[in-house]
């Protein structure tokens, strides 16, 4: 998982927040996962910095961004599928408020 994330830049192909499609909030952004566990999302002069990690068993991705709109992604995401050009993640709310789906595709 780490090698695939680091290998290329990504875009947010889909973000469904408890049934609401919020993908358009991320149009134009490129997401770059760095070897140093830093992640940078940029869209022109707009930049969101953060950190990322994959747990030891490789089934969970943790994201922690500073600033909107990417702070919506600050959580532990279950890794559903990993392909060289597409990563699918899911987060089920502990409070029962719904399920979020996040899909990154190669930029």
C-alpha positions as CSV (number, residue, x, y, z in Angstrom):
1,X,0.0,0.0,0.0
2,X,2.7,2.5,1.0
3,X,4.6,1.9,-2.3
4,X,1.5,2.5,-4.4
5,X,0.6,5.7,-2.5
6,X,4.1,7.1,-2.9
7,X,4.5,6.1,-6.5
8,X,2.3,8.7,-8.1
9,X,0.1,11.8,-7.5
10,X,-3.5,11.2,-6.8
11,X,-6.9,13.0,-7.2
12,X,-10.1,12.6,-5.2
13,X,-12.2,10.6,-7.7
14,X,-15.1,10.3,-5.2
15,X,-16.0,11.4,-1.7
16,X,-19.4,10.3,-0.3
17,X,-19.9,11.7,3.2
18,X,-22.8,9.7,4.8
19,X,-24.6,9.6,1.5
20,X,-23.8,13.1,0.4
21,X,-21.6,13.4,-2.7
22,X,-19.0,16.0,-1.8
23,X,-16.5,15.1,-4.5
24,X,-16.7,18.6,-6.2
25,X,-15.1,20.2,-3.1
26,X,-11.8,18.5,-4.2
27,X,-11.9,19.2,-7.9
28,X,-8.5,20.4,-9.2
29,X,-6.5,19.2,-6.2
30,X,-3.5,16.9,-6.6
31,X,-2.6,14.7,-3.6
32,X,1.0,13.8,-3.1
33,X,1.9,11.1,-0.4
34,X,5.5,11.6,0.6
35,X,8.0,8.9,1.8
36,X,8.3,10.9,5.1
37,X,4.7,10.2,6.0
38,X,3.7,13.8,4.9
39,X,0.9,14.4,2.5
40,X,0.3,17.5,0.5
41,X,-2.9,18.4,-1.4
42,X,-2.5,21.4,-3.8
43,X,-4.8,23.3,-6.1
44,X,-3.0,26.3,-7.5
45,X,-2.1,28.5,-4.5
46,X,-4.3,26.4,-2.1
47,X,-2.3,23.9,-0.1
48,X,-3.4,21.5,2.6
49,X,-0.5,19.8,4.5
50,X,-0.9,16.7,6.6
51,X,0.4,13.3,7.6
52,X,-0.5,9.8,6.8
53,X,0.2,6.2,7.9
54,X,-0.7,2.7,7.2
55,X,-1.1,0.3,10.1
56,X,1.1,-2.7,10.6
57,X,-1.4,-5.2,9.1
58,X,-1.9,-3.0,6.0
59,X,-5.7,-2.7,6.3
60,X,-6.1,0.8,7.6
61,X,-4.9,4.3,6.3
62,X,-4.9,7.1,8.8
63,X,-5.1,10.7,7.4
64,X,-4.6,13.9,9.3
65,X,-4.8,17.1,7.3
66,X,-4.6,20.8,8.5
67,X,-7.3,23.0,7.0
68,X,-10.4,22.7,4.9
69,X,-11.6,20.9,2.9
70,X,-9.2,18.0,3.5
71,X,-9.7,17.9,7.3
72,X,-12.9,16.1,6.3
73,X,-10.6,13.1,5.7
74,X,-9.0,13.1,9.2
75,X,-9.8,9.6,10.4
76,X,-8.8,5.9,10.2
77,X,-10.0,4.6,6.9
78,X,-10.5,0.9,6.2
79,X,-8.7,-0.1,3.0
80,X,-11.2,-1.8,0.7
81,X,-9.1,-2.2,-2.5
82,X,-5.7,-1.1,-3.7
83,X,-4.7,-1.0,-7.4
84,X,-1.8,0.9,-9.0
85,X,-4.3,3.5,-10.3
86,X,-7.1,3.4,-7.8
87,X,-7.5,3.2,-4.0
88,X,-10.9,2.7,-2.3
89,X,-11.4,3.5,1.4
90,X,-14.3,3.3,3.8
91,X,-15.0,4.8,7.2
92,X,-18.0,3.6,9.3
93,X,-18.8,6.2,11.9
94,X,-18.5,5.0,15.5
95,X,-21.4,7.3,16.4
96,X,-23.6,5.6,13.9
97,X,-24.0,8.7,11.7
98,X,-23.2,6.9,8.5
99,X,-20.5,5.5,6.2
100,X,-18.0,7.6,4.2
101,X,-16.4,6.4,1.0
102,X,-13.2,7.9,-0.3
103,X,-11.7,6.9,-3.7
104,X,-8.4,8.2,-4.9
105,X,-7.4,7.7,-8.6
106,X,-4.1,8.3,-10.3
107,X,-3.9,12.0,-11.3
